């Protein structure tokens, strides 16, 4: 229904953003990878998937068409919903995730919160050949600079991101505290969320 949104990024968090298009603000769930590419105040394009669960629609947004295509493939796998797809694409870049699926590395997928052994194996089985044909580009993590800012503000953003990904707030708060103790005061929101997703 919606291919993409082109508008001003008026709000951005680790797992969601608001895009204003023609005076309408769209609340969009995003992966950490996509969130990194968004800049508040700039006009940007987000490739979208309209996802409907139990009659409730939500928009999933991706900064690149290849990331959206990989998300579509993930969502087609039984028992993979938006929370799991976004968690996988938050821990791994699209290129890295595809490489792990192609290598049948179910243990790497299982390391992500919410992905059980059977689901990880099913993703590898169903998408192993598919991801080899997708043009996802090369790894880009090294070229990106993580956003500055840590401490309580980053922790609040991390908790909000985890709640969006399906955690209960108290559980998210406890895991963020644990991740903060492990990674120190300099860890930013993205690092904390990734650490929790891999606990």
C-alpha positions as CSV (number, residue, x, y, z in Angstrom):
1,X,0.0,0.0,0.0
2,X,2.8,2.5,0.9
3,X,6.1,2.1,-1.0
4,X,7.9,4.9,0.8
5,X,7.6,8.1,2.8
6,X,9.4,11.3,1.7
7,X,9.4,13.9,4.4
8,X,11.1,15.7,7.2
9,X,12.3,13.6,10.1
10,X,10.8,15.5,13.1
11,X,11.5,12.9,15.8
12,X,14.0,10.1,16.1
13,X,14.6,7.4,18.6
14,X,16.5,4.1,18.5
15,X,13.6,2.0,17.3
16,X,11.0,4.6,16.0
17,X,10.8,7.9,14.2
18,X,8.2,10.4,13.1
19,X,8.2,11.5,9.5
20,X,6.1,14.5,8.5
21,X,4.8,14.3,4.9
22,X,2.4,17.0,3.6
23,X,1.5,18.0,7.2
24,X,0.9,14.5,8.5
25,X,3.2,12.9,11.0
26,X,3.7,9.1,10.5
27,X,4.9,7.1,13.4
28,X,7.3,4.5,11.9
29,X,9.1,1.6,13.6
30,X,12.7,1.3,12.4
31,X,15.8,-0.9,13.0
32,X,18.9,0.5,14.7
33,X,20.6,0.3,11.3
34,X,18.0,2.6,9.7
35,X,17.8,4.9,12.7
36,X,21.5,5.6,12.3
37,X,20.9,7.0,8.9
38,X,18.1,9.4,9.9
39,X,18.8,13.0,10.8
40,X,16.2,15.2,12.6
41,X,15.3,18.2,10.5
42,X,16.3,16.7,7.2
43,X,14.0,15.6,4.4
44,X,14.6,11.9,3.9
45,X,13.0,8.8,2.3
46,X,12.0,5.8,4.2
47,X,11.0,2.6,2.4
48,X,8.0,1.1,4.2
49,X,6.1,-2.0,4.9
50,X,2.5,-1.7,6.2
51,X,2.2,-4.5,8.8
52,X,-1.2,-5.5,10.3
53,X,-1.4,-7.7,13.3
54,X,-4.8,-8.5,14.9
55,X,-6.3,-5.7,12.9
56,X,-3.8,-3.1,14.2
57,X,-1.7,-1.5,11.5
58,X,1.9,-0.3,12.0
59,X,4.4,1.1,9.6
60,X,7.9,-0.4,9.4
61,X,10.5,1.9,7.8
62,X,13.9,1.2,6.3
63,X,16.6,3.6,5.1
64,X,17.4,1.4,2.1
65,X,15.3,-0.7,-0.3
66,X,17.6,-3.8,0.2
67,X,17.0,-3.7,4.0
68,X,13.3,-3.5,3.4
69,X,13.5,-6.5,1.0
70,X,15.3,-8.5,3.5
71,X,12.7,-7.6,6.2
72,X,9.9,-8.7,3.8
73,X,11.6,-12.1,3.4
74,X,12.0,-12.4,7.1
75,X,8.4,-11.5,7.8
76,X,7.3,-14.3,5.3
77,X,8.9,-16.9,7.6
78,X,6.5,-18.6,10.1
79,X,6.7,-17.1,13.6
80,X,8.7,-14.1,12.5
81,X,6.9,-10.9,13.3
82,X,8.0,-7.2,13.2
83,X,9.7,-7.4,16.6
84,X,11.9,-10.3,15.6
85,X,12.7,-8.9,12.1
86,X,13.6,-5.5,13.5
87,X,15.7,-7.1,16.3
88,X,17.7,-9.1,13.8
89,X,18.2,-6.0,11.6
90,X,19.2,-4.0,14.7
91,X,21.9,-6.4,15.8
92,X,23.2,-7.2,12.3
93,X,23.6,-5.0,9.1
94,X,21.5,-6.4,6.2
95,X,24.7,-7.6,4.6
96,X,25.9,-9.4,7.8
97,X,22.5,-10.9,8.5
98,X,22.3,-12.3,4.9
99,X,25.8,-13.7,5.2
100,X,24.9,-15.5,8.4
101,X,21.7,-16.9,6.9
102,X,23.5,-18.0,3.8
103,X,26.1,-19.8,5.9
104,X,23.3,-21.6,7.8
105,X,24.5,-19.9,11.1
106,X,21.4,-20.5,13.2
107,X,23.4,-20.0,16.4
108,X,24.2,-16.4,15.4
109,X,20.5,-15.7,14.8
110,X,19.5,-17.5,18.1
111,X,21.8,-15.0,19.9
112,X,19.2,-12.3,19.2
113,X,16.5,-11.8,21.8
114,X,13.2,-13.5,20.8
115,X,14.7,-15.8,18.2
116,X,14.5,-19.5,19.4
117,X,16.4,-22.4,18.0
118,X,13.5,-23.6,15.7
119,X,12.9,-20.1,14.4
120,X,16.6,-19.6,13.7
121,X,16.8,-22.9,11.8
122,X,13.6,-22.1,9.9
123,X,15.0,-18.7,8.8
124,X,18.2,-20.4,7.5
125,X,16.3,-23.2,5.8
126,X,13.7,-21.0,4.0
127,X,16.0,-18.0,3.2
128,X,19.4,-19.5,2.6
129,X,19.1,-19.6,-1.2
130,X,16.9,-16.4,-1.3
131,X,19.5,-14.1,0.4
132,X,22.3,-15.2,-1.9
133,X,20.3,-13.6,-4.8
134,X,19.6,-10.3,-2.9
135,X,21.8,-7.3,-3.7
136,X,22.5,-6.0,-0.2
137,X,25.7,-4.1,-0.8
138,X,28.8,-4.5,1.3
139,X,29.3,-4.1,5.0
140,X,28.9,-0.5,6.2
141,X,29.4,-0.6,9.9
142,X,33.0,0.5,9.8
143,X,32.1,3.6,7.8
144,X,29.5,4.8,10.3
145,X,30.2,6.8,13.3
146,X,28.1,6.0,16.3
147,X,26.0,8.8,17.7
148,X,27.5,10.6,20.7
149,X,25.8,10.7,24.1
150,X,25.5,8.2,26.9
151,X,24.3,8.0,30.4
152,X,20.7,8.3,31.6
153,X,19.3,9.9,28.4
154,X,20.8,7.1,26.3
155,X,19.4,4.5,28.8
156,X,15.9,6.0,28.6
157,X,16.1,5.9,24.8
158,X,17.4,2.3,25.0
159,X,14.5,1.3,27.3
160,X,12.0,2.9,24.9
161,X,13.6,1.1,22.0
162,X,13.4,-2.3,23.7
163,X,9.7,-1.7,24.7
164,X,9.0,-1.0,21.0
165,X,10.8,-4.3,20.2
166,X,8.5,-6.2,22.5
167,X,10.2,-6.1,26.0
168,X,8.2,-5.3,29.1
169,X,9.3,-2.0,30.6
170,X,10.6,-3.4,33.9
171,X,12.5,-6.2,32.1
172,X,14.0,-3.7,29.6
173,X,15.1,-1.4,32.5
174,X,16.8,-4.3,34.3
175,X,18.6,-5.4,31.2
176,X,19.7,-1.9,30.3
177,X,21.1,-1.5,33.8
178,X,23.0,-4.7,33.4
179,X,24.3,-3.7,29.9
180,X,25.4,-0.3,31.2
181,X,27.4,-1.9,34.0
182,X,29.1,-4.2,31.5
183,X,29.8,-1.6,28.8
184,X,30.6,1.5,30.9
185,X,29.4,5.1,31.0
186,X,30.5,5.9,27.4
187,X,28.3,3.3,25.7
188,X,25.6,5.0,23.5
189,X,22.0,4.0,23.0
190,X,22.8,1.8,20.0
191,X,25.5,-0.1,21.9
192,X,23.2,-0.7,24.9
193,X,20.3,-1.9,22.7
194,X,22.6,-4.3,20.8
195,X,24.1,-5.6,24.0
196,X,20.6,-6.3,25.4
197,X,19.4,-8.0,22.2
198,X,22.4,-10.3,22.4
199,X,22.0,-11.2,26.1
